[in-house]
Amino acid sequence: MVWWLWVILGFLLLFAELTTPGGFFFVFFGGAAILIGVITGLGIGGPAWLQWLLFPVVSLASAGLFRPKLVQRFRPHSSSADIDDLSGQTAIASEDIPQGATGQVQMRASTWSARNLGLGDLAAGQRCRIERSIGIVLEVRPLSDSTGVDAVQPDSGKLPSSGKLPS
């Protein structure tokens, strides 16, 4: 095949890579076609059957060697570290939640399902600390269980007996 046909085929395949939402497939076939075109243009491409044999071999070999690295470099990394970690945040119980039971808490102006991991019951309005989240359920503990400081009850307006504000 004439060298310039290989080069045109290569650029068409590179254009196909740009216009499709794929994951680096056509680029290797386009690069191989351009390489075969250059080799043929230099007079060392051999007969047409050899060019057609080299085209898929070079394409697949380059895809196997370089595609994983390209995908890893250019794809956005999706990991659990990217998700907002709620551990350590403070929430307020919307209802009484007995020890080990599941109820509702308010955090960031949203209502969440929460499981009470504390040693005692959570009273409605009591502040609690989020230990971790499992799916959409928060595991919480009363502030007095997680910090050693008695929590301020929202209705009392009094400081804890230690004189320190809970964090």
Beta strands, then each sheet from edge to edge (+ up, - down):
strand 1: 90-93
strand 2: 102-107
strand 3: 110-116
strand 4: 127-134
strand 5: 137-142
sheet 1: 1+ 2- 3+ 5+ 4- 1+
end
